[in-house]
Amino acid sequence: MKVEPVTLAGKHVRLEPLSESHIPALQKAAEDPAIWKWTWPGTDPDAVAAYVRLALENQEKGIDCPFATVDIASGEVAGSTRYMTIDTKNKRVEIGSTWINPRFQRTPLNTEAKYLMLQHAFETLGCIRVEFKTHHRNEQSQNALKRIGGIYEGTLRQHMIHTDGTLRDSVYFSILDKEWEGVKEMLEGKLNR
């Protein structure tokens, strides 16, 4: 299993390998403070640039594979997502650090992005597990993970310390390779509506 930068494209979204050239568009996409209620970098343009650079450093280390999320209809960068916590030995990845501008939320864009990443993970990379984690108070994210077929696994208490010092419990979901065909069919049904 070798996770490398790749472009994944569908009808609604194109996931491009993240690069520093995406920084200005991501800074624009990140301007709405509602995006950052549960995570960072926030609306500060310097923090967005640092976020991209850290993602690229982690890609060099082989632990992340970040994407810019591009709306095909408008050509606009809507946000970012990535494969992270890459574990080649155990054939698993996490899909996370996902954020999109609220204008693109509850559209086919995010569903299709997850579909493309799951399809690539299971059908190309040969993953046996894809996992997701979210803030215990982020009900919107938890509901979205259930809608795409994620199975709730549990909550890790006091799992992370935020930059402001507050503690976060992390809620975990996963999809296994043996579940992928059913999840794939369900997601394709949603996208074809």
ROZA-738241 format. One record per residue: residue number from 0; residue in one letter; x, y, z of N, C-alpha, C in turn. Coordinates in nm, 2 decimals. Atoms other than C-alpha are relative to their C-alpha. Layout:
<rs>
+-----+---+--------+--------+--------+--------+--------+--------+--------+--------+--------+
|   k | r |    npx |    npy |    npz |   capx |   capy |   capz |    cpx |    cpy |    cpz |
+-----+---+--------+--------+--------+--------+--------+--------+--------+--------+--------+
| NUM | A |      X |      Y |      Z |      X |      Y |      Z |      X |      Y |      Z |
...
+-----+---+--------+--------+--------+--------+--------+--------+--------+--------+--------+
</rs>
This chain:
<rs>
+-----+---+--------+--------+--------+--------+--------+--------+--------+--------+--------+
|   k | r |    npx |    npy |    npz |   capx |   capy |   capz |    cpx |    cpy |    cpz |
+-----+---+--------+--------+--------+--------+--------+--------+--------+--------+--------+
|   0 | M |   0.09 |  -0.12 |   0.00 |   0.00 |   0.00 |   0.00 |   0.09 |   0.12 |   0.00 |
|   1 | K |  -0.08 |  -0.12 |   0.00 |   0.16 |   0.32 |  -0.11 |  -0.09 |   0.12 |  -0.03 |
|   2 | V |   0.09 |  -0.12 |   0.01 |  -0.03 |   0.65 |  -0.06 |   0.08 |   0.11 |  -0.05 |
|   3 | E |  -0.07 |  -0.11 |   0.06 |   0.08 |   0.91 |  -0.30 |  -0.10 |   0.10 |  -0.05 |
|   4 | P |   0.09 |  -0.10 |   0.06 |  -0.06 |   1.24 |  -0.43 |  -0.06 |  -0.05 |  -0.13 |
|   5 | V |   0.07 |   0.04 |   0.12 |  -0.32 |   1.18 |  -0.69 |  -0.12 |   0.09 |  -0.01 |
|   6 | T |   0.12 |  -0.08 |   0.02 |  -0.61 |   1.37 |  -0.85 |  -0.12 |  -0.10 |  -0.01 |
|   7 | L |   0.12 |   0.08 |   0.00 |  -0.95 |   1.22 |  -0.78 |  -0.12 |   0.09 |  -0.05 |
|   8 | A |   0.10 |  -0.09 |   0.05 |  -1.24 |   1.36 |  -0.99 |  -0.13 |  -0.07 |  -0.03 |
|   9 | G |   0.13 |   0.05 |   0.02 |  -1.61 |   1.31 |  -1.01 |  -0.08 |   0.10 |  -0.09 |
|  10 | K |   0.09 |  -0.09 |   0.07 |  -1.91 |   1.50 |  -1.15 |   0.00 |   0.14 |   0.07 |
|  11 | H |   0.02 |  -0.12 |  -0.08 |  -1.92 |   1.76 |  -0.87 |   0.13 |   0.05 |   0.06 |
|  12 | V |  -0.11 |  -0.04 |  -0.08 |  -1.58 |   1.77 |  -0.71 |   0.13 |  -0.06 |  -0.07 |
|  13 | R |  -0.13 |   0.04 |   0.04 |  -1.21 |   1.74 |  -0.80 |   0.09 |   0.02 |   0.12 |
|  14 | L |  -0.10 |   0.00 |  -0.11 |  -0.96 |   1.65 |  -0.52 |   0.14 |   0.01 |  -0.07 |
|  15 | E |  -0.13 |  -0.02 |   0.06 |  -0.63 |   1.79 |  -0.63 |   0.11 |  -0.01 |   0.11 |
|  16 | P |  -0.10 |   0.00 |  -0.10 |  -0.30 |   1.72 |  -0.45 |   0.03 |   0.15 |   0.05 |
|  17 | L |  -0.02 |  -0.13 |  -0.06 |  -0.26 |   2.01 |  -0.21 |   0.14 |   0.06 |  -0.03 |
|  18 | S |  -0.13 |  -0.06 |   0.02 |   0.02 |   2.26 |  -0.29 |  -0.01 |   0.14 |   0.06 |
|  19 | E |   0.00 |  -0.13 |  -0.05 |   0.13 |   2.60 |  -0.17 |  -0.08 |   0.10 |  -0.09 |
|  20 | S |   0.08 |  -0.09 |   0.10 |  -0.04 |   2.75 |  -0.49 |  -0.14 |   0.00 |   0.04 |
|  21 | H |   0.14 |  -0.01 |  -0.05 |  -0.37 |   2.67 |  -0.32 |  -0.03 |   0.09 |   0.12 |
|  22 | I |   0.01 |  -0.08 |  -0.12 |  -0.30 |   2.89 |  -0.02 |  -0.10 |   0.12 |  -0.02 |
|  23 | P |   0.09 |  -0.11 |   0.01 |  -0.47 |   3.21 |  -0.15 |  -0.15 |  -0.04 |  -0.02 |
|  24 | A |   0.14 |   0.05 |   0.02 |  -0.79 |   3.02 |  -0.26 |  -0.05 |  -0.06 |   0.13 |
|  25 | L |   0.04 |   0.06 |  -0.13 |  -0.80 |   2.83 |   0.07 |  -0.02 |   0.11 |   0.11 |
|  26 | Q |   0.02 |  -0.11 |  -0.09 |  -0.76 |   3.16 |   0.26 |  -0.14 |   0.06 |  -0.02 |
|  27 | K |   0.14 |  -0.06 |   0.03 |  -1.07 |   3.29 |   0.08 |  -0.11 |  -0.10 |   0.05 |
|  28 | A |   0.10 |   0.09 |  -0.04 |  -1.26 |   2.97 |   0.14 |  -0.02 |  -0.01 |   0.15 |
|  29 | A |   0.00 |   0.01 |  -0.14 |  -1.17 |   2.98 |   0.51 |  -0.05 |   0.12 |   0.08 |
|  30 | E |   0.04 |  -0.13 |  -0.06 |  -1.31 |   3.33 |   0.58 |  -0.12 |  -0.01 |   0.09 |
|  31 | D |   0.12 |   0.02 |  -0.09 |  -1.63 |   3.20 |   0.74 |   0.03 |  -0.06 |   0.13 |
|  32 | P |  -0.03 |   0.05 |  -0.13 |  -1.58 |   3.16 |   1.11 |  -0.08 |  -0.13 |   0.04 |
|  33 | A |   0.08 |   0.11 |  -0.03 |  -1.86 |   2.90 |   1.13 |   0.08 |  -0.13 |  -0.03 |
|  34 | I |  -0.08 |   0.13 |   0.04 |  -1.61 |   2.64 |   0.97 |   0.08 |  -0.04 |   0.12 |
|  35 | W |  -0.10 |   0.03 |  -0.10 |  -1.38 |   2.66 |   1.27 |  -0.05 |  -0.01 |   0.14 |
|  36 | K |   0.06 |   0.02 |  -0.13 |  -1.61 |   2.60 |   1.56 |   0.07 |  -0.11 |   0.08 |
|  37 | W |  -0.05 |   0.12 |  -0.06 |  -1.45 |   2.26 |   1.63 |   0.14 |  -0.03 |  -0.03 |
|  38 | T |  -0.13 |   0.03 |   0.04 |  -1.11 |   2.28 |   1.47 |   0.08 |   0.13 |  -0.04 |
|  39 | W |  -0.08 |  -0.11 |   0.05 |  -0.83 |   2.50 |   1.34 |   0.02 |  -0.01 |  -0.15 |
|  40 | P |  -0.08 |  -0.11 |  -0.04 |  -0.67 |   2.69 |   1.16 |  -0.08 |   0.13 |   0.03 |
|  41 | G |   0.08 |  -0.12 |  -0.02 |  -0.95 |   2.95 |   1.16 |   0.02 |   0.10 |  -0.12 |
|  42 | T |   0.01 |  -0.09 |   0.11 |  -0.99 |   3.26 |   0.95 |   0.13 |   0.08 |  -0.03 |
|  43 | D |  -0.13 |  -0.08 |   0.01 |  -0.64 |   3.41 |   1.00 |   0.08 |  -0.05 |  -0.12 |
|  44 | P |  -0.07 |   0.05 |   0.12 |  -0.47 |   3.39 |   0.66 |   0.14 |  -0.06 |   0.03 |
|  45 | D |  -0.13 |   0.06 |  -0.03 |  -0.13 |   3.32 |   0.82 |  -0.02 |  -0.14 |   0.06 |
|  46 | A |   0.03 |   0.13 |  -0.06 |  -0.28 |   3.03 |   1.01 |  -0.04 |  -0.10 |  -0.11 |
|  47 | V |   0.04 |   0.09 |   0.11 |  -0.43 |   2.89 |   0.69 |   0.13 |  -0.04 |  -0.08 |
|  48 | A |  -0.12 |   0.03 |   0.07 |  -0.09 |   2.92 |   0.52 |   0.08 |  -0.11 |   0.08 |
|  49 | A |  -0.07 |   0.09 |  -0.09 |   0.07 |   2.74 |   0.82 |  -0.06 |  -0.14 |  -0.01 |
|  50 | Y |   0.08 |   0.13 |   0.01 |  -0.20 |   2.47 |   0.80 |   0.04 |  -0.08 |  -0.13 |
|  51 | V |  -0.04 |   0.06 |   0.13 |  -0.11 |   2.40 |   0.43 |   0.14 |  -0.05 |   0.01 |
|  52 | R |  -0.14 |   0.04 |  -0.01 |   0.26 |   2.39 |   0.50 |   0.02 |  -0.12 |   0.09 |
|  53 | L |  -0.01 |   0.12 |  -0.09 |   0.22 |   2.15 |   0.79 |  -0.05 |  -0.12 |  -0.07 |
|  54 | A |   0.06 |   0.12 |   0.08 |   0.00 |   1.92 |   0.57 |   0.11 |  -0.05 |  -0.10 |
|  55 | L |  -0.10 |   0.04 |   0.10 |   0.28 |   1.93 |   0.31 |   0.12 |  -0.06 |   0.07 |
|  56 | E |  -0.11 |   0.07 |  -0.07 |   0.55 |   1.85 |   0.57 |  -0.04 |  -0.14 |   0.04 |
|  57 | N |   0.04 |   0.13 |  -0.03 |   0.34 |   1.56 |   0.69 |  -0.01 |  -0.09 |  -0.12 |
|  58 | Q |  -0.01 |   0.08 |   0.12 |   0.31 |   1.44 |   0.34 |   0.14 |  -0.05 |  -0.03 |
|  59 | E |  -0.14 |   0.04 |   0.02 |   0.69 |   1.44 |   0.31 |   0.04 |  -0.11 |   0.09 |
|  60 | K |  -0.03 |   0.11 |  -0.10 |   0.70 |   1.22 |   0.62 |  -0.08 |  -0.13 |  -0.03 |
|  61 | G |   0.07 |   0.12 |   0.03 |   0.45 |   0.98 |   0.47 |  -0.12 |  -0.02 |   0.09 |
|  62 | I |   0.11 |   0.03 |  -0.09 |   0.18 |   1.03 |   0.73 |  -0.13 |   0.07 |  -0.04 |
|  63 | D |   0.12 |  -0.07 |   0.05 |  -0.07 |   1.26 |   0.54 |   0.01 |   0.00 |  -0.15 |
|  64 | C |   0.01 |  -0.02 |   0.14 |  -0.18 |   1.29 |   0.18 |  -0.12 |   0.10 |  -0.02 |
|  65 | P |   0.10 |  -0.10 |   0.00 |  -0.37 |   1.62 |   0.16 |  -0.05 |   0.04 |  -0.14 |
|  66 | F |   0.07 |  -0.04 |   0.12 |  -0.61 |   1.75 |  -0.11 |  -0.06 |   0.14 |   0.02 |
|  67 | A |   0.09 |  -0.12 |   0.01 |  -0.76 |   2.08 |  -0.21 |  -0.13 |  -0.05 |  -0.06 |
|  68 | T |   0.14 |   0.04 |   0.04 |  -1.14 |   2.03 |  -0.26 |  -0.05 |   0.11 |  -0.10 |
|  69 | V |   0.03 |  -0.10 |   0.11 |  -1.24 |   2.20 |  -0.59 |  -0.14 |  -0.03 |  -0.05 |
|  70 | D |   0.13 |   0.01 |   0.06 |  -1.60 |   2.26 |  -0.70 |   0.01 |   0.01 |  -0.15 |
|  71 | I |  -0.02 |   0.01 |   0.14 |  -1.61 |   2.15 |  -1.06 |  -0.08 |   0.11 |  -0.07 |
|  72 | A |   0.08 |  -0.10 |   0.07 |  -1.90 |   2.38 |  -1.16 |   0.05 |   0.14 |  -0.01 |
|  73 | S |  -0.05 |  -0.14 |   0.00 |  -1.74 |   2.70 |  -1.05 |   0.15 |   0.01 |  -0.01 |
|  74 | G |  -0.15 |   0.00 |   0.00 |  -1.37 |   2.60 |  -1.04 |   0.06 |   0.05 |   0.13 |
|  75 | E |  -0.04 |  -0.06 |  -0.13 |  -1.36 |   2.74 |  -0.69 |   0.05 |  -0.10 |   0.10 |
|  76 | V |  -0.05 |   0.08 |  -0.11 |  -1.15 |   2.59 |  -0.41 |  -0.10 |   0.02 |   0.11 |
|  77 | A |   0.10 |   0.00 |  -0.10 |  -1.41 |   2.50 |  -0.15 |   0.05 |  -0.03 |   0.14 |
|  78 | G |  -0.05 |   0.04 |  -0.13 |  -1.19 |   2.36 |   0.12 |   0.11 |  -0.10 |  -0.02 |
|  79 | S |  -0.11 |   0.09 |   0.00 |  -0.95 |   2.08 |   0.20 |  -0.04 |  -0.13 |   0.07 |
|  80 | T |   0.02 |   0.13 |  -0.07 |  -0.94 |   1.71 |   0.31 |   0.13 |  -0.08 |  -0.01 |
|  81 | R |  -0.12 |   0.08 |   0.01 |  -0.68 |   1.44 |   0.35 |  -0.01 |  -0.14 |   0.05 |
|  82 | Y |  -0.02 |   0.13 |  -0.06 |  -0.58 |   1.09 |   0.41 |   0.11 |   0.03 |   0.11 |
|  83 | M |  -0.09 |  -0.03 |  -0.10 |  -0.40 |   1.10 |   0.74 |   0.01 |  -0.13 |   0.09 |
|  84 | T |  -0.03 |   0.11 |  -0.08 |  -0.27 |   0.86 |   1.01 |   0.02 |  -0.13 |  -0.09 |
|  85 | I |  -0.02 |   0.11 |   0.10 |  -0.16 |   0.64 |   0.72 |   0.09 |  -0.11 |   0.06 |
|  86 | D |  -0.06 |   0.12 |  -0.06 |  -0.07 |   0.29 |   0.84 |   0.01 |  -0.10 |  -0.10 |
|  87 | T |  -0.01 |   0.09 |   0.11 |   0.06 |   0.09 |   0.55 |   0.01 |  -0.14 |   0.05 |
|  88 | K |  -0.01 |   0.13 |  -0.05 |   0.15 |  -0.21 |   0.76 |  -0.14 |  -0.07 |   0.03 |
|  89 | N |   0.13 |   0.05 |  -0.03 |  -0.21 |  -0.25 |   0.88 |  -0.11 |   0.04 |  -0.10 |
|  90 | K |   0.08 |  -0.03 |   0.12 |  -0.36 |  -0.13 |   0.55 |  -0.12 |   0.09 |   0.05 |
|  91 | R |   0.11 |  -0.09 |  -0.04 |  -0.56 |   0.16 |   0.70 |   0.04 |   0.14 |  -0.01 |
|  92 | V |  -0.02 |  -0.14 |   0.01 |  -0.60 |   0.53 |   0.66 |  -0.12 |   0.06 |   0.08 |
|  93 | E |   0.10 |  -0.08 |  -0.06 |  -0.80 |   0.80 |   0.83 |  -0.03 |   0.10 |  -0.11 |
|  94 | I |   0.04 |  -0.12 |   0.08 |  -1.00 |   1.05 |   0.62 |  -0.04 |   0.11 |   0.10 |
|  95 | G |   0.03 |  -0.10 |  -0.10 |  -1.00 |   1.37 |   0.81 |   0.06 |   0.14 |  -0.04 |
|  96 | S |  -0.04 |  -0.14 |   0.02 |  -0.90 |   1.74 |   0.85 |  -0.08 |   0.05 |  -0.12 |
|  97 | T |   0.09 |  -0.04 |   0.11 |  -1.20 |   1.79 |   0.62 |  -0.07 |   0.13 |   0.04 |
|  98 | W |   0.09 |  -0.12 |  -0.02 |  -1.35 |   2.14 |   0.60 |  -0.03 |   0.06 |  -0.14 |
|  99 | I |   0.05 |  -0.07 |   0.12 |  -1.55 |   2.32 |   0.33 |  -0.07 |   0.12 |   0.04 |
| 100 | N |   0.07 |  -0.12 |  -0.02 |  -1.69 |   2.66 |   0.30 |  -0.15 |  -0.03 |   0.01 |
| 101 | P |   0.15 |   0.03 |  -0.02 |  -2.06 |   2.66 |   0.42 |  -0.08 |   0.01 |  -0.13 |
| 102 | R |   0.08 |   0.00 |   0.12 |  -2.18 |   2.75 |   0.07 |   0.00 |  -0.13 |  -0.07 |
| 103 | F |   0.00 |   0.13 |   0.07 |  -2.08 |   2.40 |  -0.04 |  -0.04 |  -0.11 |   0.10 |
| 104 | Q |   0.05 |   0.10 |  -0.09 |  -2.20 |   2.22 |   0.27 |  -0.14 |  -0.04 |  -0.04 |
| 105 | R |   0.13 |   0.06 |   0.04 |  -2.51 |   1.99 |   0.22 |  -0.02 |   0.01 |  -0.15 |
| 106 | T |   0.00 |   0.01 |   0.15 |  -2.43 |   1.97 |  -0.15 |   0.06 |  -0.13 |  -0.03 |
| 107 | P |  -0.06 |   0.12 |   0.03 |  -2.32 |   1.67 |  -0.34 |   0.16 |   0.00 |   0.01 |
| 108 | L |  -0.14 |  -0.01 |   0.00 |  -1.96 |   1.80 |  -0.32 |   0.07 |  -0.08 |   0.10 |
| 109 | N |  -0.06 |   0.07 |  -0.11 |  -1.87 |   1.66 |   0.02 |  -0.03 |  -0.15 |  -0.01 |
| 110 | T |   0.03 |   0.14 |   0.02 |  -2.05 |   1.33 |  -0.04 |   0.08 |  -0.06 |  -0.10 |
| 111 | E |  -0.08 |   0.06 |   0.11 |  -1.87 |   1.28 |  -0.37 |   0.14 |   0.00 |   0.04 |
| 112 | A |  -0.14 |   0.00 |  -0.05 |  -1.54 |   1.37 |  -0.21 |   0.03 |  -0.12 |   0.08 |
| 113 | K |  -0.02 |   0.12 |  -0.08 |  -1.58 |   1.10 |   0.05 |  -0.01 |  -0.12 |  -0.08 |
| 114 | Y |   0.01 |   0.11 |   0.09 |  -1.70 |   0.86 |  -0.21 |   0.13 |  -0.03 |  -0.08 |
| 115 | L |  -0.12 |   0.02 |   0.08 |  -1.39 |   0.92 |  -0.43 |   0.12 |  -0.05 |   0.09 |
| 116 | M |  -0.11 |   0.04 |  -0.09 |  -1.16 |   0.89 |  -0.13 |  -0.01 |  -0.14 |   0.05 |
| 117 | L |   0.02 |   0.14 |  -0.05 |  -1.32 |   0.57 |   0.00 |   0.03 |  -0.10 |  -0.12 |
| 118 | Q |  -0.02 |   0.09 |   0.12 |  -1.32 |   0.42 |  -0.35 |   0.15 |  -0.02 |  -0.03 |
| 119 | H |  -0.14 |   0.01 |   0.02 |  -0.95 |   0.50 |  -0.39 |   0.07 |  -0.08 |   0.11 |
| 120 | A |  -0.06 |   0.07 |  -0.12 |  -0.87 |   0.37 |  -0.04 |  -0.02 |  -0.15 |  -0.02 |
| 121 | F |   0.04 |   0.14 |   0.01 |  -1.05 |   0.04 |  -0.09 |   0.04 |  -0.07 |  -0.13 |
| 122 | E |  -0.02 |   0.07 |   0.13 |  -1.01 |  -0.03 |  -0.46 |   0.13 |   0.02 |  -0.06 |
| 123 | T |  -0.13 |  -0.03 |   0.06 |  -0.67 |   0.12 |  -0.54 |   0.11 |  -0.03 |   0.10 |
| 124 | L |  -0.11 |   0.02 |  -0.10 |  -0.47 |   0.13 |  -0.22 |  -0.01 |  -0.14 |   0.07 |
| 125 | G |   0.01 |   0.13 |  -0.07 |  -0.61 |  -0.20 |  -0.08 |  -0.02 |   0.01 |   0.15 |
| 126 | C |   0.02 |  -0.01 |  -0.15 |  -0.71 |  -0.07 |   0.26 |  -0.11 |  -0.10 |   0.04 |
| 127 | I |   0.10 |   0.09 |  -0.06 |  -0.90 |  -0.30 |   0.49 |  -0.09 |   0.08 |   0.10 |
| 128 | R |   0.07 |  -0.08 |  -0.09 |  -1.02 |  -0.01 |   0.71 |   0.03 |   0.15 |  -0.03 |
| 129 | V |  -0.01 |  -0.15 |   0.01 |  -1.09 |   0.36 |   0.67 |  -0.07 |   0.05 |   0.13 |
| 130 | E |   0.06 |  -0.06 |  -0.12 |  -1.15 |   0.56 |   0.99 |  -0.02 |   0.15 |  -0.01 |
| 131 | F |   0.04 |  -0.14 |  -0.01 |  -1.29 |   0.90 |   1.08 |   0.00 |   0.03 |   0.15 |
| 132 | K |   0.02 |  -0.05 |  -0.13 |  -1.28 |   1.10 |   1.40 |  -0.05 |   0.14 |   0.00 |
| 133 | T |   0.05 |  -0.14 |  -0.01 |  -1.46 |   1.41 |   1.51 |  -0.02 |   0.04 |   0.15 |
| 134 | H |   0.02 |  -0.06 |  -0.13 |  -1.51 |   1.64 |   1.81 |  -0.13 |  -0.06 |   0.06 |
| 135 | H |   0.12 |   0.06 |  -0.07 |  -1.76 |   1.49 |   2.06 |  -0.12 |   0.09 |  -0.01 |
| 136 | R |   0.11 |  -0.10 |   0.00 |  -1.97 |   1.81 |   2.04 |  -0.05 |   0.03 |  -0.15 |
| 137 | N |   0.03 |  -0.04 |   0.13 |  -1.97 |   1.83 |   1.66 |  -0.11 |  -0.10 |  -0.06 |
| 138 | E |   0.11 |   0.09 |   0.04 |  -2.31 |   1.66 |   1.59 |  -0.02 |   0.01 |  -0.15 |
| 139 | Q |   0.02 |  -0.01 |   0.14 |  -2.32 |   1.79 |   1.23 |   0.10 |  -0.10 |  -0.07 |
| 140 | S |  -0.10 |   0.09 |   0.06 |  -2.00 |   1.60 |   1.15 |  -0.03 |  -0.15 |   0.03 |
| 141 | Q |   0.04 |   0.13 |  -0.04 |  -2.12 |   1.29 |   1.34 |  -0.11 |  -0.05 |  -0.09 |
| 142 | N |   0.12 |   0.04 |   0.09 |  -2.45 |   1.29 |   1.14 |   0.05 |  -0.02 |  -0.14 |
| 143 | A |  -0.05 |   0.02 |   0.14 |  -2.26 |   1.33 |   0.81 |   0.07 |  -0.13 |  -0.01 |
| 144 | L |  -0.07 |   0.12 |   0.01 |  -2.04 |   1.04 |   0.89 |  -0.09 |  -0.12 |   0.00 |
| 145 | K |   0.10 |   0.11 |   0.00 |  -2.34 |   0.82 |   0.97 |  -0.07 |   0.00 |  -0.14 |
| 146 | R |   0.06 |  -0.01 |   0.13 |  -2.50 |   0.94 |   0.64 |   0.08 |  -0.07 |  -0.11 |
| 147 | I |  -0.09 |   0.07 |   0.10 |  -2.20 |   0.81 |   0.44 |   0.03 |  -0.14 |   0.03 |
| 148 | G |  -0.02 |   0.14 |  -0.03 |  -2.21 |   0.47 |   0.60 |   0.10 |  -0.03 |   0.11 |
| 149 | G |  -0.09 |   0.03 |  -0.11 |  -1.97 |   0.52 |   0.89 |  -0.06 |  -0.07 |   0.12 |
| 150 | I |   0.05 |   0.07 |  -0.11 |  -2.02 |   0.29 |   1.18 |   0.07 |   0.05 |   0.13 |
| 151 | Y |  -0.05 |  -0.05 |  -0.13 |  -1.98 |   0.44 |   1.53 |   0.07 |  -0.11 |   0.07 |
| 152 | E |  -0.09 |   0.09 |  -0.07 |  -1.70 |   0.27 |   1.72 |   0.01 |   0.03 |   0.15 |
| 153 | G |  -0.02 |  -0.03 |  -0.14 |  -1.67 |   0.46 |   2.04 |   0.06 |   0.14 |   0.01 |
| 154 | T |  -0.05 |  -0.14 |  -0.03 |  -1.54 |   0.78 |   2.21 |   0.13 |  -0.01 |   0.08 |
| 155 | L |  -0.13 |  -0.01 |  -0.08 |  -1.18 |   0.84 |   2.32 |  -0.01 |   0.12 |   0.09 |
| 156 | R |   0.01 |  -0.11 |  -0.09 |  -1.21 |   1.06 |   2.63 |   0.13 |   0.07 |   0.02 |
| 157 | Q |  -0.12 |  -0.08 |  -0.01 |  -0.97 |   1.35 |   2.67 |   0.11 |  -0.04 |  -0.10 |
| 158 | H |  -0.09 |   0.05 |   0.10 |  -0.81 |   1.24 |   2.35 |   0.10 |   0.11 |  -0.06 |
| 159 | M |  -0.08 |  -0.11 |   0.05 |  -0.67 |   1.58 |   2.24 |  -0.01 |   0.13 |   0.08 |
| 160 | I |   0.00 |  -0.14 |  -0.06 |  -0.57 |   1.92 |   2.38 |   0.00 |   0.10 |  -0.11 |
| 161 | H |   0.01 |  -0.10 |   0.11 |  -0.68 |   2.21 |   2.16 |   0.11 |   0.11 |   0.03 |
| 162 | T |  -0.10 |  -0.11 |  -0.02 |  -0.45 |   2.51 |   2.11 |  -0.04 |   0.09 |   0.11 |
| 163 | D |   0.04 |  -0.09 |  -0.11 |  -0.66 |   2.70 |   2.36 |   0.00 |  -0.07 |   0.14 |
| 164 | G |  -0.01 |   0.08 |  -0.13 |  -0.60 |   2.43 |   2.63 |  -0.12 |  -0.08 |   0.03 |
| 165 | T |   0.11 |   0.08 |  -0.03 |  -0.95 |   2.28 |   2.62 |   0.02 |  -0.14 |  -0.05 |
| 166 | L |  -0.01 |   0.14 |   0.03 |  -0.99 |   1.91 |   2.61 |  -0.11 |  -0.05 |  -0.09 |
| 167 | R |   0.09 |   0.05 |   0.10 |  -1.15 |   1.72 |   2.33 |  -0.01 |  -0.15 |   0.01 |
| 168 | D |   0.02 |   0.14 |   0.02 |  -1.31 |   1.38 |   2.33 |  -0.02 |  -0.02 |  -0.15 |
| 169 | S |   0.01 |   0.02 |   0.14 |  -1.29 |   1.22 |   1.99 |  -0.09 |  -0.12 |  -0.02 |
| 170 | V |   0.10 |   0.10 |   0.04 |  -1.58 |   1.02 |   1.84 |   0.05 |  -0.07 |  -0.13 |
| 171 | Y |  -0.05 |   0.08 |   0.11 |  -1.46 |   0.74 |   1.61 |  -0.11 |  -0.07 |  -0.08 |
| 172 | F |   0.08 |   0.08 |   0.10 |  -1.63 |   0.59 |   1.30 |   0.09 |  -0.07 |  -0.09 |
| 173 | S |  -0.08 |   0.07 |   0.10 |  -1.51 |   0.34 |   1.05 |  -0.08 |  -0.06 |  -0.11 |
| 174 | I |   0.06 |   0.08 |   0.10 |  -1.59 |   0.16 |   0.73 |   0.11 |  -0.11 |  -0.03 |
| 175 | L |  -0.09 |   0.11 |   0.03 |  -1.43 |  -0.18 |   0.66 |  -0.01 |  -0.05 |  -0.14 |
| 176 | D |   0.00 |   0.05 |   0.14 |  -1.34 |  -0.34 |   0.33 |  -0.12 |  -0.09 |  -0.03 |
| 177 | K |   0.12 |   0.09 |   0.02 |  -1.62 |  -0.60 |   0.37 |  -0.13 |   0.08 |   0.00 |
| 178 | E |   0.12 |  -0.09 |   0.00 |  -1.87 |  -0.31 |   0.41 |   0.00 |   0.09 |  -0.12 |
| 179 | W |  -0.01 |  -0.10 |   0.10 |  -1.75 |  -0.11 |   0.12 |  -0.10 |  -0.02 |  -0.12 |
| 180 | E |   0.10 |   0.01 |   0.12 |  -1.97 |  -0.26 |  -0.16 |  -0.14 |   0.06 |   0.04 |
| 181 | G |   0.12 |  -0.05 |  -0.04 |  -2.28 |  -0.18 |   0.04 |   0.00 |   0.15 |   0.01 |
| 182 | V |  -0.01 |  -0.15 |  -0.02 |  -2.16 |   0.17 |   0.13 |   0.01 |   0.06 |  -0.14 |
| 183 | K |  -0.02 |  -0.06 |   0.13 |  -2.05 |   0.23 |  -0.23 |  -0.14 |   0.01 |  -0.07 |
| 184 | E |   0.13 |   0.00 |   0.06 |  -2.40 |   0.13 |  -0.36 |  -0.09 |   0.11 |   0.05 |
| 185 | M |   0.08 |  -0.10 |  -0.06 |  -2.57 |   0.36 |  -0.11 |   0.05 |   0.14 |  -0.04 |
| 186 | L |  -0.05 |  -0.14 |   0.04 |  -2.34 |   0.66 |  -0.19 |  -0.03 |   0.03 |  -0.15 |
| 187 | E |   0.04 |  -0.02 |   0.14 |  -2.39 |   0.61 |  -0.56 |  -0.14 |   0.03 |  -0.02 |
| 188 | G |   0.14 |  -0.03 |   0.01 |  -2.76 |   0.61 |  -0.51 |  -0.03 |   0.14 |   0.04 |
| 189 | K |   0.01 |  -0.14 |  -0.04 |  -2.73 |   0.94 |  -0.32 |   0.04 |   0.10 |  -0.11 |
| 190 | L |  -0.06 |  -0.09 |   0.10 |  -2.51 |   1.09 |  -0.59 |  -0.08 |   0.00 |  -0.13 |
| 191 | N |   0.07 |   0.01 |   0.12 |  -2.74 |   0.98 |  -0.87 |  -0.14 |   0.06 |   0.01 |
| 192 | R |   0.13 |  -0.06 |  -0.02 |  -3.05 |   1.14 |  -0.72 |  -0.01 |   0.14 |  -0.06 |
+-----+---+--------+--------+--------+--------+--------+--------+--------+--------+--------+
</rs>
